[in-house]
Amino acid sequence: MPKKMKRRLAGACLPLLAGAMLAATGAHPQQADSRLAGDPALPQQADSRLAGDPAQASNFWCPEQGIAYGVLLRPAEHLVHVDAVTRQPAGEFQLPVWNALYQVRNFAVNVNHVLAYEGVPEWMCDHCETRAAKASKRDKTTWVVSTSGNHPCVTLSYDVTANDPGPYGSSLDAQHGFFNWAQILVYRPGQQGAPVSLRIFNMPAGWRRLGGGVFAGHAEDEAANAPVKAESYGRLVDSPAMMGKLYRSSFQQDGTTYHAVVDSPEIDMQALQSMLRKITAAAVDWMQDSPGGQYTFLFPAAYGSGGGGMEHADSCVIDVGREQLKRDVLNAADYVAHEFFHLWNVKRIRPQSLEPVDYTREQYSRALWFSEGVTSTVADMLEMRAGFSDEQHWLAHLASVITTVQSRSARRTQSLEEASVDTWLDPYPGYRRAERSISYYVKGELLGFLIDLEMRRVTHGRRCLRDLFQDLDQRYGKSGRYFDDSEGVRLSLQELTGNDFRDFFARYISGVEELPYDLLFSSVGLALRHRQVSQIYAGFIASNGQPPIILRVDDDSAAARLKLLPGDAILSVNGQALSVEWNQFLQKQNPRGHLRLKVKSARGEILFLDLRLSEQKIDEYQFIERPGATAEERGRRVAFMRGDSELRQGELGQGELGQGEKAEP
């Protein structure tokens, strides 16, 4: 924070920070009152004098409950200045240690210049006096504010460095801004359920502010610093926002208004909207349920990291990189299908272990295999229903999932439930070794298919995964209740099929037995063929975006010896920027050759490295049609790939399996 702000906090009445905020928005300081009118989170009268009498609290701008945030953007410095204004008594303020990823990332590491004072900042009440207060650290993420108690309002003021691009971070520079608010805004412990408001100041000329959740309903002609209100801290931080030169396309379908927001004029918005229409229609039809209201897809293509996607309550963030999205919007289809289905699975159909959210520590769940992995299962089915896949490509993808699972020797020692709990160890390279861990995303996706096939087997095709999710939506999603992790899923399966699934869960979800591929896939006329193949090996895995971002580096590899790290970006190879996906490029190289890499490290350093390639043998699995497969099995396969039961919903009638009826094993 500038030194002049420190002088103000000593008690002087100087129009400093707020004056700059108002000047940036074109408002005169004396017009502050009229700009705040209409915000129910704040009282409607103000006194320009210091209210030493707490009885005058209602005359001040600090909210009756919760926090009013003022956020000042400083793009050239990658800085966000925050004023968090609340009502006495003073106490603790905390910043989450995790959000978006199941990783403790300690967002307080980006916080600096923390100050506290009695009173309100000048963007609330111009020329009002303030009195210095004391803000002391209780632990790495908690500040305790001590005051005299002579003013009804307390403000915690601080700066945050926002330089972490991608769907899981927050970033700000001269071209754009992207914010996950849990990385920026403090809360008061025990008051996360209180209403909050947010104002954003100093947004550069020509920028727009668009986002999901509480940001979605703002009209185009509203001022950049119009108040954003949320019923709780959790609701606000589940509403990501993009800023910059943005482009938006909207459409209405199935009772919902959908928005697509991108940060590049090079993206074909018509093709993007067509893809979104098909996937959302497929999901709504599959669930027989609609989001309702508004739903926003955010595509930080120009300034993202190409690192994947992130779900939110009424929105999602899809980051596949500008070149990928520009080349073909279908490069984002699998991410869109996965993140959109999270609208149900994890946001509405939510495990009890994730509620209430504890921002101070790891929040362990044994059900991530279902909330994340089986979401990928459904995404594959939705792509088929939307017409973006065919049998050949669909089965090739499923075979690649099996290949990945079988390549991890840790499948014999770590169960899916244990992998769900251990996800907090993901940042540690040693944990990611093939002999140490499995991915609950990948094996969970595979278990989703096997649960579907087992449901079909024990009910003679009358029940499938679609029935399970519709049942869970009715039981939990629409009632606001939470399911009891894996046991909640098993109980729903028992009710639907008449089979208790205890043995299945004990073997394959809480246990580590080899999966029954032959038994279940033979029912849809498929056999699994195993062979060993050679592939070019670089020692790391990179994203498909441009530039490729290193996601994982294998221990004892040539890449590890060059000290390549996750987060490093490959700017060029042999003097040329890549025009195709990294793995596609890699597999065309000489296994005894070298690659000259230009790399931008996660710390911003430019490195020139010579990477020696090698060759490795891997196990590969492929599906073939089982000899003697019948027409009935082929028809069952089509229903399986589309996520349909083998009878139309309207044909489930008297004499057929209903809830609670016993099925044959």
Buried (B, 14 or more C-beta within 10 A) or exposed (E): BEEEBEEBBEBEBBBBBBBBBBBBBEBEBEEBBEBBEEBEBBBEEBEEEBBEEEEBBEBBBBBEBBBBBBBBBEBEBBBBBBBBBBBBEBBBBBBBBBBBBBBBBBBBEBBEBBBBBBBBBBBBBBBBBBBBBEBEEEEEBBBBBEBEEEBBBBBBBBBBBBBBBBBBBBBBBEBBBBBBBBBBBBBBEEBBEBBBBBBBBBBBEEBBBBBBBBBBEBEEEEBBBBBBBBEBBBBBBBBBBBBBBBBBBEBEBBEBBBBBBBBBEEBBBEEBBEBBBBBBBBBBBBBEBBBEEBBBBBBBBBBBBBBBBBBBBBBBBBBBBBBBBBEEBBBBBBBBBBBBBBBBBBBBBBBBBBEEBEBBEBBBBBBBBBBBBBBBBBBBBBBBBBEBBEEEEBBEBBBBBBBBBBBBEBBEEBBBBBBBBBBBBBEEBEBBBEEBBBBBBBBBBBBBBBBBBBBBBBBEBBBBBBBBBBBBBBBBBEEEBBBBBBBBBBBBBBBBBBBEBEEBBEBBBBEBEEBBBEEBBBBBBBBBEEEEEEEBBBBBBBBBBBBBBBBBBBEEBBBBEBEBBBBBBBBBBEEEEBEEBBBEBBEEBEEEEBBEBBBBBBEEEEBEBEBBBEEEEBEBBBBEBBEEBEEEBBBBBEBBBBBBBBBEEEEBEEEEBEEEEEBEE
